[in-house]
Amino acid sequence: MYKFKYLASIFLASQIFTVQAVEFSGFIGVESLGFLHSPLENTQHQHYFSGVAEFEWYHEWDNGKQSLAFVPFYRYSQHDSRRTHFDIRELTWLKAAQNWEFRLGFRKVFWGVAESQHLVDIINQTDSVENSDTEDKFGQPMLNLAIIQDWGTVDLFILTGFRERSFSGVEGRLRSIPEISLGAAKFEKYGVQKHLAYAIRWAHTLDNLDLGISHFYGTNREPSLIPIISAMGSLQLIPYYEMIHQTGLDLQLTQENWLWKLETMLRSGQGKTFLANTAGLEYTFYNVLDSSIDVGLVTEYLYDSRGNNATSMNEDDILAGIRLAFNDIQSTDILAGILFDRDSQEKLYSIEASRRFGDAWKLQFEARFFSNSKPNDISYFLRQDDHVRFELGYYF
């Protein structure tokens, strides 16, 4: 009798689970990453092949008031052992009510509006072996309470585990020269203080203005790189992670064909207190020549008050770009631009394009070219790393 009741309860639970909304999606793909020039070091290669897979499992219940999402990610790289890696991009339980939402687990949280860089986006660590655009992020363990009111949404974060930034290995490109020694990373604080961070953000929409104000305190996601001489007598760079305070502001104003954008942040703890800004605009021509094509013109100015002492390559730069959205059933789009350093005259040319084929296939293309870098530039090690990338993915 008890066995029957036990089996019946399992069957009933399974039926409830089945009836509720369960979604499974994701993609698998292959990537070809090719470099136009010979590498600076003989351990590096001119072509890299890799495979990637990302799956998403989503389940909701309690009339949609509770949900669970799981997003694992894996990449295998032909040559670069550090680029072969697994990550949990998301493993989150959500409990929602009318005026609040609570999330627990691994999440990716994005803040920012600019095209060239996201100064205020600090919750997640950058997965820099994935792409040089720094937009790929590791999942961050956290507790997040969102308070939703007519006057805006306040997000409170307790970040419960620190993750080091990823860097390419000895065979990888793009990577710094000298190599970054991950195993020797240093921290200003250790133990609980290293792993705990706190953040708060208020966001609100006022007519056509989207506004966000944030503050973060904890271990910096962007390490300083300290040169040392290893025991073998070679020069290496050691990541050093400081405790920082960072206050950020992001806003976007929409006026007919215009988009006005601003990201600014003030950071203390990483050397002297400094200010960094990215400000720009985008103007879109819709249905050009009576077609379905939209053409957007983008320009931004990037500033860092540290000047030549900045850990970023964008201390006094101008971005000019063009965006083409074909608005076809294949979702074809192209983004091309040039980032110009006003001080050193260094230039970065970038092209990104994507197109769907059929209902499930998508081809992505990227090309980046570095020009006129000088020995005293922070990006001088990239002078041989002009590259093109193709990724073909199957989505389901």
NUMI-590475 format. One record per residue: x, y, z of N, C-alpha, C, CB in turn; residue in three letters. Coordinates in pm, whole numbers, plus 50000, padded with zeros to 5 digits. Last residue first. Glycine has a CB too. Layout:
N
XYZXYZXYZXYZala ...
END
This chain:
396
518425256146796517215247946813516425252646935517595232946828phe 520935263246556520105267546670518825259346676519775282646660tyr 524195259446462522855253446446522065256446572522935237946420tyr 526615281746320525925275746433524565270246394525765285846543gly 529765290446229528525284946176527845277446289528785275546053leu 531905317246223531265307546311529935303446249531045313346454glu 535015330846136533725325746089533185316046193533865318945948phe 537195358046154536545347046227535215343646161536335350646376arg 540425371446096539035369846053538485357446123538925368645896val 542935395446205542315382246197540895382946143542305375546334his 546035408146306544885409946218544255396346193545305416746083asp 548315406646476547135398346503545895402346425546825398946647asp 550615420346501550615409546401549305401746402551785400146427gln 550115438446708550445443746575550445433246465551775450446579arg 549595433946971548585429446876548935432846731547245435446910leu 551445446047132551595431547114550585425947014551435424447248phe 550545472147156551615469347059551775454447032552935475147109tyr 548675483247324548245472547233549305468547132547005476847161ser 549845504047454549465492547535549065480647449548315496347629ile 552685518047287551235516247298550925503647377550595515647157asp 555375519847240554915524347372553415523347388555355538547396asn 555685510746973556215502847085555725507247222557695503547084pro 552485516046802553875519346830554355512046955554045534546848lys 550265508346534550615507746676552115509446694550145494346738ser 549165509346275549945520746324550225520346475549235533446291asn 546315488646313547165496846227547885507446308546345503246116ser 544575458346297545275467846382546285475546297545975460746501phe 541405445246228542725448746174543315459946258542625452946024phe 539045419446226539635430646300541075432546252539595428146454arg 535935405246145537295408346099537795420346179537335411245945ala 533465379746154534145391046219535515392946157534265388846373glu 530345364646096531655368246043532195380246121531575371445891phe 528115337346128528645350046179530055352146127528625350146334gln 525215320846026526635323145997527035336946049526935321945845leu 522905297246137523325311246140524825312046117522925318046275lys 520005276246097521435278746080521725293646081521935272345951trp 517235272946112518065268546224519525272446215517965253946238ala 515705278845891515135281746023516105279646137513925273246045asp 517865293245643516785284445684516265288445821517245270045685gly 520335311245783520055302845667519015292645709521365295745613phe 521085344745889520485331645910520285324545777519155332945984arg 524025363245937522905360145849522395346045882523325361145699arg 526235390446028525565377746056524375375945962525115376846203ser 529285408146094528125405346010527525391946050528505405445859ala 531625433246163530835422246216529605420446128530445424746365glu 534785447546152533595444246075532925432246142533955441145924ile 537115473146236536315461746278535105460046186535855463446423ser 540305486546294539205484946200538445472246238539725484346053tyr 542005508546490541445495046492540245494846398541035490646637leu 544975528046496543625525646444543265510846459543535529946296lys 546975554246642546685540046622545235538246579546975531946751glu 547675579646709547255577346570547015562546541548315582846475gln 548095586246972549125578146906548865575946757549225564746974ser 545845604047019547195606947065548245599446983547345603347212asp 543485594146919543875607846882545305611046919542945617846947arg 542805564146779543455570046896544005583746858544585560846951asp 539825552246646541025560246617541545566646744540725571046511phe 538125526346511538425532646639539785539146626538385522246757leu 535665521246270537085523846294537205531146427537725532146177ile 533275496146159533715508446223535225509446234533115509546360gly 530215479746080531615482346049532025495546112531855482645895ala 527835455246081528345466546159529825468046129528095464646312leu 525005441045931526435443845921526755455946008526865446245772ile 522565414845901523015427845950524525428645944522525430346095asp 519715396045822521055399945781521405413645840521175400245628thr 517465379045868518025387645975519465391645945517955380346110ser 516135365945669517385359745715518065367845825518335358145598gln 514075382045601513725370245680514955362845728512865360845598ile 515415415445657514915404645574514625392445661515925401145463asp 516645438845749515255436045786514615425545695514435448845781asn 519185448245724518465445545601516995442245624519135434245527phe 521005472445867520005462345904519115460145783519155466846030ala 524175484045913523205480745810522295469645861523915476445678leu 526005509946055525235497946083524195495945972524535498846223arg 529215523846086527975523046010527325509646038528225525045858ile 531325546246284530855533546231529575534746153530675523746342gly 533975557846474533055561246365532625548246300533715570846260ala 535305567446783534725556646703533815562646596533935546846793leu 538235580146923536995583246852536575571046771537165595846760ile 539985583347239539715577147110538375581747054539725561947123asp 541645581947480541345594347406541075590547261542535604847417asp 541765556747591541905568247681541615581547613543285568547738glu 541535526647552540625537047505540675549247597539195531547495asn 542855505447653543425511147531542635523247484543465500747422met 543245506548013542455504347892543155510547773541035510147908ser 544835515648206544925501348180544095497448058544465493448302thr 546515546948155545285539148161545555524348135544255544548061ala 548575564248123548685554548233547465545548245548905561848364asn 547875582547932548775571647891548985561248000550105577347851asn 544935590148108545765592547990546595580447953546665604448013gly 543195589848315544555585348343545485587248224544545570748384arg 540665596048224541455606948281542875602848316540765612248405ser 539555585947916540005580748045540965591048103540705566648030asp 537015584447666537975592347744538275585347875537415606547770tyr 535685583047345536085575247462537205582847534536555560947421leu 532885590947151534175595647202534465588447333534185611247221tyr 531245578446857531425579047003532805584547034531225565147068glu 528775573746606530035579946647530065580846800530205594046582thr 527085558346337527445558046479528745565546501527575543446530val 524305555646136525625561646147525935563546294525715575046070leu 522385530145986522675538046105524105542946105522405529946230gly 519925522045763521345525545772521545534545893521845532545642val 517745496045671518005507445759519505509545769517375505245900asp 515955483445396517245484945463517285497545547518375485145359ile 513845479245233513655475645374514915477945457513235461145385ser 513655508445018513905494345045513595491445191515385490545011ser 513615534944944512365527344939512565512344953511645530244809asp 516155543645014515815541944872514605532844855517015536244795leu 515895529745335516705537245240516345533545097518205534745266val 514405526345581513875522945448514575530845338512365525445442asn 515835552245782514975540645768514505539045623513765541945861tyr 518815561245915517985563645797517155551045773518875567345670phe 519725570546239519315559746151518435564946037518565549046230thr 522445579946435521345584746352521015574046250521695598446283tyr 523795580746755523525572446637522315578246565523285557446677glu 526445592346969525115593246911525025583946791524795607746870leu 528215593247287528065592547143526635593847099528625579747092gly 530745587447527529575595147486529455594647335529685609847536ala 532235574247796531965571047656530675578147620531875555347631thr 534715581048045533455583947979533425577747840533225599147970asn 536165579448369536155574848229534765577048172536575559648218ala 538315590648627537025591848559537165586748416536515606648560leu 539965578548926539915583448788538495583148734540845575248698phe 542175577649200540795578549154540745584649014539935586849253thr 545215558949154544505571449182543075570749130545255583349119lys 544795523449192545665535149179544905547649218546205536449034gly 541945515249235542885510149135543855521449102542125504949006gln 540495530849412541065518349459542055512149363539985508649487gly 537635543449234538725545249329539205531549375538275553849451ser 536015556148948536535544449020537665548549112537015533748921arg 533185565848779534235570948868534695559248953533735583048957leu 531865565748447532115559248576533285565948646532385544048556met 529375567748195530475573948269530635566748402530215589148291thr 527855567747884528275559447997529445566448064528665544847951glu 525295578447672526375582347763526595571347865526045595747833leu 523725586847359524175576947458525295582647544524645564147388lys 520955592047156522045598647228522425589747345521635613047277trp 519645585446847519935579146976521125586347037520215563646961leu 517205597546616518435599346692518445590546816518605613846731trp 514805597746487515875589746426517155589846507516165594846287asn 513145605046775512885601446636514025592846581512695614246550glu 515195602147024514465613146963514325610546813515175626746989gln 516155587747320515645584847186514805596447137514835571747186thr 518915585247525517805593847487517425590847343518175608947505leu 520325567947785520075567647642518805575547613519955553047589gln 522885564548033521615569947986521545569247834521405584348034leu 524565555348327524305552648186522945558248149524385537348156asp 527055558048567525845564348512525735560248367525895579948526leu 528615544248863528385545248719527075552048685528415531548658gly 531275540449084529965546349065529755548848916529815559549146thr 533175517349255532885522849123531445527749118533145512349012gln 535825508949463534495514849459534315520249317534315526349568his 537815478749489537465491649431536055495849471537595491249279ile 540685460249550539335463349599538975477349552539245462149757met 542545445949272542355454949384540895455149430542805469049346glu 544415420549149543025424749164542865433149290542085412349168tyr 546795414948909546605419649047545225425849057547715429949088tyr 548465391248709547225398748735547135402448883545985390548693pro 551735394948597550935389248703549655397448719551735388648837ile 553715386748322552765396248379551885389048480551915402848268leu 557255379548290555845375948289555015387248348555605362948367gln 560375371348160559485382148199558035377548186559735394848113leu 562375344448295561605350748187560695361548244560775340248111ser 563685329548487564375341048432563645348148320565695336948385gly 562375310448620563115305848502563835317448433562175299048404met 560965324448804562085316548854562955311448739561585304748937ala 560245356248635559905343148690561165335948739559185334548584ser 559925389448707560855379748649560595366348716562365384248669ile 556935408448630557875402048723558845393448642557115393448831ile 554505434548592555615426748535556525421248645556445435348438pro 551075433248648552345436748711553465428348649552285434548864ile 548085446348554549085436448513550455440948559549055434248359leu 544965448148725546185454748681547215443948650546715464848790ser 541875433048615543115433148692544135442948637543715419248696pro 538585439248652539665442348557540985442948632539385455748482glu 536965435448866536915425448760538035427348659535575425948689arg 537955441149202537865446049065537825434548966539025455349035asn 536035432249478537245429449401537035433349255537635414649412thr 533855459749573534375446249583535655444749503533335436249535gly 531015477849501532165476849590532585462249599531845482749731tyr 529235499549285529805486249308530945487449408530295479749176phe 526295516049180527515516249260527915501849290527315524349392his 524435534248926524875522148995526085524949083525185511148895ser 521705544548738522765549148829523135537248917522295561548917ile 520165549548422520625540248524521755546248606521065527148461gly 517495556748198518515561548291518875550848392518035574248363leu 516095566047898516405554647983517625558048067516665541747898asp 513685587547772514995586947836515095574647925515255599647919leu 511165592747680512115586647586513535586147640512095594247455asn 509685589847979509325592447840510315585247748509315607747811asp 511945576048167511175588448169510905592548026511935599748248leu 512705547148332512425552648199511505564648215511795542048105thr 515345536548549514015542048527513915547148384513705553548628his 517225520848806516965522748664515535527548645517225509648584ala 519805517949036518465523249013518315525948865518215536149096trp 521745493149192521465500949070520005505249069521795492648943arg 524465480649379523105485949378522935494049250522815494749505ile 526555454749513526215464449410524765468749425526465458649269ala 529385438449650528045443849668527795454349558527885450149810tyr 531185407749705531075421149649529615425349659531585421649501ala 533385383049827532125390149843532215404049780531755391349992leu 535965373249790534865367049717533545374449728534675353149763his 537725387649951538025386049809536765382049732539135375749789lys 536605384650202536635397950142536925397349992537665406650212gln 537075357550258535705362150235535695375650164534935363050367val 540345355550117539275349750196537915355350157539525352250343gly 542005387450062541845373150044540665368350130543155365650081tyr 542755417149879542125410449992541965395749959540755416850025lys 544345421249654544475430449767543885424449894543795443849736glu 545955393549500544735400449538545025409949654543615390449577phe 547545378549212547585384349346546305392249371548835393449363lys 548275349049022547465361049044547505365449190546015358649001ala 549675327548925550345336049023549565348749053551725339648974ala 548335314548726548485307748852549085316148962549305295748834gly 548565331348500547325330948576547515324848714546265323148500leu 550675352148360550765340248444549545339648536552085340148527ser 550735362948032550125365148163550125352048240548685370748148ile 553735367847840552545360347874552055363948014552815345247865glu 554905400747719555055387147774553715380947816555995387447894pro 552225397947519553635394047520554375404647602554235392847373ile 548835386447532549885396147560551255389847547549705402147700ser 547025372947253547485372747392548625382647408547935358547434arg 544495360447048545325371847081545765370447227544575385347056leu 546265331047051546215344547000544745348747011546765345546851arg 548055304947232546885312447187547205325947126545965314347300gly 549985290647350549795288447208548705297347148549455274047183glu 549785299047614551055301347545550925299247395552115292047601val 546345311447634547525304147678548735306647589547235289547682gly 544365340847708544855330547617546125324147671545105336347478ser 542535344348015543495349447917543985337847832544685356647986phe 539795353748226540495343848144541415350848045539485334948069ser 539695366948557539545368948413540335358148338540025383048373arg 538305348548834539405355148766539125356548617540715347548788glu 535535354949034536075346948925537155354948854534955342748826arg 534175353149362534965360349262535545350849159536095368249330phe 530935351249490532135343849450532885351449343531765329849399gly 528595365249547529125356049647530325347849602528055346949690thr 527175395949564527915387349473528805378349557528765395749370leu 524175409349615525265403749692525945393449602524775397349829ile 522375437249496523155425349466524115422049579523935427149335phe 519355452449412520345450549517521035437149492519685450949660leu 517805475249204518385461849212519465461749318518955457349074asp 514915493049168516165492549244516595477949253515995498849387val 513165510148921513515496948975514865497749044513545486148861thr 510765537448949511955530548900512135516948965513175539048924gly 508425547649040509535557049030510845550248986509745564149163trp 506765525949067506485535448959507665544948936505215543448989asp 508955497649138508015508049174507775517349054508525516049297gln 510435469049245509835475149126508745484849168509265464249031ile 513425456649345512235463449398511665472049286512585472149525ile 515135427149329514705438549249513405443949308514515434649100ala 517865410949461516505415249492516195427749410516325417949644leu 520025384749423519575397249361518115399749396519775396949207asn 522985368349489521625370349536521195383949484521515369349694leu 525205349049274524685361249338523345358749404524555372349235met 527845340049053526945336149162526515348549241527625325949255pro 527935347248712528325352348843527365347448949528375367748842gln 529275333748412528175334548507528685338548645527445321048515gly 531425354648212531185342848294529925344848377532405339948386phe 530785369847889530935370448035530725356748098529955380548094lys 531695388247604531355375247660531705374947808532085363847584asp 532735412547531531305412047559530845398347610530535415647436glu 535325417347441535085417447587533595416647622535685429947649thr 536225414147186535345425647210534915426847355534125424547123asp 537705391247148538435403147189537545415147216539445406647085ser 536285361847288536305371947183537015384247236534875375347134asn 537025341647471535955339447375536055349147258534605340747443glu 538845349847651539325340447551538265337747444539735327347616val 537525366047833538225372647722538805362847621539335381247777ser 534975369347995535535357047940536315361047814534415346247908asp 534815391348267534945389748122535595376448087535755401348064thr 532455388148534533825387848487533855385248336534645377148562gln 529645410048605530245397248562531695398948520529435391348446asn 529265437248686528835426048769529575413148734527335423948754ile 529835458748524530885454148614530495441848695531265465048707ile 529395482548307529045468348313530105460948395528925462348170asp 530195508048259529435505748382529105490948403528155513748380val 531525507548013532255511348133531515507348261532495526348133leu 531745491547745530695492447847531355495047982529825479447851his 532455503847412532855497647538531755499947640534225503247589gln 531065510147172532495506947170532985500047297533285519447149ser 528345515947224528715505847125530155501047144528545511346984glu 526505520347535527465524347432527805512647340528745529747497ala 524955511547743524265515847621525225518647506523435528247650val 524615490148037525345498247939524525501247815526615491347900gly 524785458948198524475473148209525235480348097524865478848350trp 523715425848243524335435548154523835449548185524065432048007phe 524395396648411523695409448421524425419648335523605414348570val 523985362748437524675373148362523805385648365524985368548214lys 524205341148727523485349548630524485357848550522465358648701arg 523615315348958524535320948860523725328848757525365309748790phe 521455324149237522215314949155523215321949065521295306649071gly 518315339149266519405332549338520115323049243518875324949464leu 516155367049279516895357349199518085352049280517385363749065arg 513025381749321514225376849388514855365949302513895371449530phe 511135410949272511625398449216512895394649290511885399649062glu 508165430649341509555426549364509845413349294509845425249515trp 505505435949306506415447349323507855443449353505915456149433asn 504305410749260503855422649187504875433849192502535427449244gln 506925386049236505685391149292505345404049218505805393649446ala 508915357349165508405370449125507095373449198508195371148972ala 511865340749188510575342049254510075356149229510675338849408lys 514115320449013513435333449022512105331949093513215339348881leu 517265305649004515875304349050515305318249068515775296149182trp 519715298248763519015308348842517595304048877518985321548768thr 522395296348614521685286148690520925293748798522675275048752leu 524385304748337523245307948421522725295248487522125314748338glu 526855296248249526465310048221525285314248310526095311748072arg 529175277048362527735278148384527375292948365527305272948529ile 531675265248136531175275348229529665273748245531525289648181asp 534765251848023533345249948053532915260748151533065235648111phe 537225254447760536715256747894535215254547900537065270847941his 539895262047575539035250447600538525251547743539815236947577thr 541605282547614540335285747549539385273847553540565290147404arg 543805270447721543045279447808541705283347746543865291947840arg 544825256347506544235248747615543435257747709545315241447693ser 544665261747177544785269447301544065262347415544215283647282asp 544135244346959545505246747005545575252747146546215255746908his 541325239646932542315230646873543695232146936542405233146723gln 539005241447196539905248347105541015238847060540495260947171ser 535665239047286536905231447268537745238547163536625216647227tyr 533405252347520534165254247396535405245347400534565269247377arg 530195253447669531475246447653532095249947519531275231047666tyr 527755261047915528505265347796529805257547791528785280847799phe 524385259348045525795255248044526435259047910525925240048069pro 521895273448197522565275848070524035271748084522455290948027val 518765271348339520095265348343520715266748204520045250348388phe 516225284948543516925285148414518335279548434516975299548355ala 513055284048682514435279348696515055278948557514495265248765leu 510505303548846511135297348730512555293148765511125306948609ser 507335315548955508635309648986509185303048860508525299349103gln 505085325548843505715333648947507065328048990504795334649067lys 503695310048664504715318848611505435327148715504125327848512gly 502075294448828501465304348738502465314748689500315311448809asn 504015277148933503335286749022502745298248939504325292449129asp 506745275748697505595270148766504985280948854506005257548850trp 509105269248431508385278248521507165271248580507955291148445glu 512295262748300511065257048355510425267348447511345243648432his 514735258048055513925267648131512625261048174513645280448047tyr 517955253847941516795246747993516045256248084517205233548069trp 520125258547681519305265447782518085256947814518875279447732glu 523535254047581522155249247592521425257247699522135234047625phe 526145256547357525455263147469524005258747467525575278847459glu 529275248547223527905244247250527375251947370527825228847274ala 531825248046973531175254547086529755249147099531175269847069val 535145241846850533725238646854533105244346981533505223546847gly 537775255446642537165252246770535695248746751537305263946869ser 540965261946505539635256146486539065252946623539685243346395phe 543165286346400542625279446516541205274646483542625288846642tyr 546185295446241544785291646230544375283546352544525283746100his 548745301846311548035311146223546575307546205548705311646089gln 550055299946651549655294346522548935304946439548735281946542his 552875301046884551545304646837551305299346695551365319946840gln 555475296146936554495287147000553085289746950554545288647152thr 556985316046826556845303646749555925293446816558205297546728asn 555515348746833556255338046900555965324746829555865337247050glu 554105364646659555315370246717556165359546785554965381246816leu 552865347546361552825351646501554155357246548552435339946589pro 552195361446035552905351846121552905356746265554355349746071ser 548885373245956550335374645963550925363746053550715388546016his 546175368245965546745371845836548265372045836546235385145794leu 544545340746120545335352946133546105355446004546305351846252phe 541285327046179542515327646102543205341046113542235324645959gly 539125305246312539775317846346541135318246277539925319546501leu 536125290146281537425290946215537995304746242537315288046061ser 533905270446473534535283446448535865281546379534725291146580glu 530675255846500532115254346474532665267946434532375243646361val 528055249146742528685255646628530145252046614528535270346640gly 524775246846875526105241046863526745246946738526045225346856ile 522385261147103523045260146974524345252546988523295274146915phe 519035261747244520485263247247521065263047108521115252247331gly 516385249047459516895255447338518415256147349516275269747317ser 513425239847609514815235947588515275241747455514985220447591phe 511005245847857511565249347728513025244947724511435264547701glu 507985239848010509385235648007509905238547867509555220448044val 505275248048200506075252448085507525248248101505975267648066ala 503575218648328504115232148340505035235148222504865233848473gln 503245191748267502215201348226502755215548229500985200148316val 505465179648383505325179348239504345189948191504865165648193thr 505035183548655506255189148595506115190048443507485180648632phe 502725168548680502685182848707503865189748642502675185648858ile 503785143048625502765148748537502655163848557501415142048562gln 505555139648836506085140048701505085146048603506485126148656ser 503745138949048504735149749041505285151048900505875147349140ala 502385115048987501655127748989502615139448977500845128949117leu 504475096249014503805097948885503095111248878502805086648861phe 505065099349285506115102149186505485104749050507115090549177ile 502635091049393503075104849415504155108749316503585106649559ser 502615064349313501575073349264501995087949279500255070849337ala 504725053949458504815054149312503795063749253504595040049256leu 503635057749717504915063949681505055064949529506085055849740tyr 501335041749707501195056149728502465063549686500875059249875lys 502565016649675501675021749572501525036849584500315015049580phe 503955014349914504715014649789503865020449677505205000649752lys 501835013050090502715024750096503525026149969503655023650217tyr 500824987950000500005000050000500855012550000499075000150120met 
END
